[in-house]
Amino acid sequence: MNIMELFEPSPVGYQDERNDKSVLKIDDSRKTRLTLAHLNQLRKSHDVRKLEHEQKLTSIAAQYKPAPEGGGMPGL
């Protein structure tokens, strides 16, 4: 969990606690079945993570790009 998730609502595609049925009981040791709905949720969360990573890379590239040429002080 990120600190920003405490103060802002989670974006679409993140884990939804209402749909989280992954809590297992002690006496149930069987594996859960992977359904198409599970796969669709995984795909959506992967797409969101990929988009966030690309946005982060573009913001980092903008922060660390070299200074433009000729942008120094005139006369020096």
Residue frames relative to the residue before (quaternion, step in Angstrom):
aa qw qx qy qz dx dy dz
M 1.0000 0.0000 0.0000 0.0000 0.00 0.00 0.00
N 0.3145 -0.7355 0.5736 0.1763 3.55 -0.99 0.88
I 0.6177 -0.5637 0.3964 0.3789 3.57 -1.18 0.53
M 0.6289 0.5529 -0.3460 0.4232 3.59 1.06 -0.69
E 0.6058 0.5741 -0.3572 0.4193 3.58 1.16 -0.50
L 0.5809 0.5819 -0.3788 0.4248 3.60 1.20 -0.29
F 0.7808 0.3644 -0.1625 0.4808 3.56 1.03 -0.81
E 0.7509 0.3069 -0.1830 0.5554 3.58 1.17 -0.48
P 0.5179 -0.6115 0.4690 0.3713 3.60 -1.05 0.55
S 0.5421 -0.6359 0.4353 0.3350 3.57 -1.05 0.69
P 0.5152 -0.6492 0.4617 0.3161 3.60 -1.01 0.79
V 0.6440 -0.5049 0.4038 0.4090 3.52 -1.32 0.31
G 0.7324 0.3908 -0.3046 0.4669 3.56 -0.92 0.88
Y 0.5738 0.5607 -0.3904 0.4516 3.57 1.24 -0.21
Q 0.6969 -0.4595 0.3343 0.4376 3.54 -1.26 0.16
D 0.2108 -0.7659 0.6003 0.0925 3.54 -0.94 0.95
E 0.4063 -0.7481 0.4699 0.2335 3.58 -0.58 1.12
R 0.5978 0.5661 -0.3722 0.4285 3.60 1.11 -0.52
N 0.7428 0.3913 -0.2149 0.4990 3.59 1.06 -0.74
D 0.5150 0.6457 -0.4236 0.3720 3.58 1.23 -0.02
K 0.0282 0.8039 -0.5895 0.0744 3.53 -0.40 1.27
S 0.3918 0.7604 -0.4422 0.2696 3.55 1.17 0.55
V 0.4825 0.6515 -0.4544 0.3690 3.60 1.23 0.01
L 0.1595 -0.8058 0.5676 0.0557 3.54 -0.62 1.16
K 0.4213 -0.6787 0.5402 0.2647 3.52 -1.19 0.59
I 0.6413 -0.5503 0.3716 0.3845 3.55 -1.18 0.50
D 0.7282 0.4441 -0.2570 0.4544 3.59 0.88 -0.87
D 0.6615 0.4737 -0.3116 0.4907 3.63 1.24 -0.14
S 0.0258 -0.8342 0.5502 -0.0257 3.59 -0.30 1.22
R 0.4586 0.6865 -0.4535 0.3359 3.59 1.25 0.13
K 0.4989 -0.6269 0.5010 0.3272 3.56 -1.19 0.53
T 0.4511 -0.6644 0.5182 0.2943 3.54 -1.12 0.66
R 0.4759 -0.6630 0.4982 0.2928 3.55 -1.15 0.60
L 0.3618 -0.7121 0.5653 0.2060 3.51 -1.04 0.86
T 0.1310 -0.8167 0.5609 0.0348 3.56 -0.51 1.20
L 0.6728 -0.4721 0.3690 0.4339 3.54 -1.30 0.11
A 0.6043 0.5471 -0.3584 0.4549 3.59 1.09 -0.60
H 0.6317 0.5180 -0.3277 0.4746 3.59 1.03 -0.77
L 0.6623 0.5057 -0.3021 0.4630 3.56 0.93 -0.91
N 0.6421 0.5184 -0.3208 0.4648 3.58 1.01 -0.77
Q 0.6468 0.5038 -0.3173 0.4767 3.60 1.00 -0.77
L 0.6401 0.5174 -0.3213 0.4683 3.58 1.01 -0.78
R 0.6499 0.5159 -0.3166 0.4596 3.57 0.99 -0.83
K 0.6589 0.5078 -0.3072 0.4621 3.58 0.96 -0.88
S 0.6747 0.4796 -0.3071 0.4695 3.58 0.89 -0.86
H 0.6259 0.5227 -0.3407 0.4679 3.59 1.06 -0.65
D 0.6410 0.5192 -0.3193 0.4664 3.59 1.01 -0.80
V 0.6474 0.5089 -0.3180 0.4699 3.59 0.98 -0.82
R 0.6586 0.5059 -0.3057 0.4656 3.59 0.92 -0.90
K 0.6495 0.5157 -0.3128 0.4630 3.58 0.99 -0.84
L 0.6513 0.5078 -0.3091 0.4715 3.60 0.96 -0.85
E 0.6581 0.5002 -0.3126 0.4680 3.60 0.93 -0.85
H 0.6401 0.5237 -0.3256 0.4581 3.58 1.00 -0.78
E 0.6537 0.5040 -0.3094 0.4722 3.59 0.97 -0.84
Q 0.6454 0.5062 -0.3204 0.4738 3.61 0.99 -0.77
K 0.6388 0.5207 -0.3191 0.4680 3.55 1.02 -0.78
L 0.6590 0.5067 -0.3109 0.4607 3.59 0.96 -0.83
T 0.6585 0.4952 -0.3206 0.4673 3.60 0.98 -0.74
S 0.6565 0.4893 -0.3271 0.4718 3.61 0.99 -0.70
I 0.6385 0.5043 -0.3284 0.4797 3.60 1.05 -0.70
A 0.6392 0.5169 -0.3287 0.4650 3.59 0.99 -0.77
A 0.6506 0.5022 -0.3185 0.4723 3.60 1.03 -0.73
Q 0.6457 0.5228 -0.3238 0.4526 3.61 1.04 -0.69
Y 0.8051 0.3191 -0.1321 0.4822 3.57 0.87 -0.94
K 0.3858 0.7095 -0.5120 0.2926 3.62 1.13 0.32
P 0.5638 -0.6199 0.4124 0.3574 3.61 -1.05 0.63
A 0.5953 -0.5756 0.4224 0.3687 3.54 -1.21 0.57
P 0.5434 -0.6221 0.4381 0.3546 3.61 -1.05 0.66
E 0.5453 -0.6228 0.4550 0.3281 3.57 -1.13 0.69
G 0.8107 0.2551 -0.1938 0.4900 3.56 -1.07 0.75
G 0.5119 0.6590 -0.4152 0.3624 3.56 1.18 0.27
G 0.4527 0.7081 -0.4383 0.3187 3.57 1.26 0.15
M 0.6763 -0.4682 0.3658 0.4355 3.56 -1.29 -0.11
P 0.4504 -0.6942 0.4829 0.2863 3.62 -0.87 0.88
G 0.7828 0.3468 -0.2538 0.4500 3.54 -1.14 0.70
L 0.6646 0.4882 -0.3345 0.4560 3.61 1.11 0.03
